[in-house]
């Protein structure tokens, strides 16, 4: 049996139908319409359960039209309310670090303050009272409150008067500077009191009003006020609180260095440096660069007349060098904080070289 060969399904080129442009366009339009109708069919997966307990498949009915806003849920409200950017998180972290540092610092100060004797009889200077005033003078934002600052100096004057009559010559100069700041604060508060709506004329003003509520209540407020009103003179001496404070600030540095020397370890031969040597070294670093030659010569007389180390130990109410070290370190720490805060304020306003 001979099988017939099946004819090829190919269409010869001569038998092909050639479509004109209009027919081709109609076929293309019908195909596009068929595809468009498929977009409006029902979702074949709508009856199936979701793949997970919290998963949600988007339905065909949900469109992302720009004119319509999706309704906010309860979760969206809390997400927006508690959203924090990177800057906010950094600020909160800095605040936490600052609070932790302050808590640790206060803990160290309290532990050191416990080593101070509460009362040392038969003398006017009290180390615990000086520490109390120094800590009270530390204000917010690294500011220094002037009223406890001046009270700290009044206690330091008692300390210096206990060293001999020759030292009293320098304490008188310090008392004059304290009086200048108090008088300036009183005059400024009197002017604000009388010009204010609640300040009746003729009524006596409390002497400490300006140091508590006026522009002279802190170092920063005093500096800003005097610079604003042109009280500070950068070319010649003037009766300003900034210039007077600068002199007290340098003396704080001198006392801090003196106490630091008294807390030092002995020399290799086992002997301690004398207070005269320590006082001279502290003076040459902190005060001598700003004093004329005749004051430097007078200071040498003070160094020679200083008492022995036992007198300094008695002033801080201890009996030995070993007991004096923690007391001195406590006072040095408080003096350093006050000096550092004041230094930054004066340096920020270029007041460290006033004539």
MOVENNOR-V323137 format. One record per run of one state. SS is the DSSP state (~ for helix, > for strand, _ for the rest). FROM is the first residue (numbers start at 1). TO is the last residue. Records with the same first field share a line. If there is no record, write none. Layout:
BEGIN
SS = FROM-TO ; FROM-TO
END
This chain:
BEGIN
_ = 1-20 ; 39-73 ; 82-85 ; 114-126 ; 137-137 ; 139-139 ; 143-143 ; 162-167 ; 196-208 ; 213-217 ; 229-240 ; 263-274 ; 287-287 ; 291-292 ; 306-308 ; 316-320 ; 349-355
~ = 21-38 ; 74-81 ; 86-113 ; 127-136 ; 140-142 ; 146-161 ; 168-195 ; 209-212 ; 219-228 ; 241-262 ; 275-286 ; 288-290 ; 293-305 ; 309-315 ; 321-348
> = 138-138 ; 144-145 ; 218-218
END
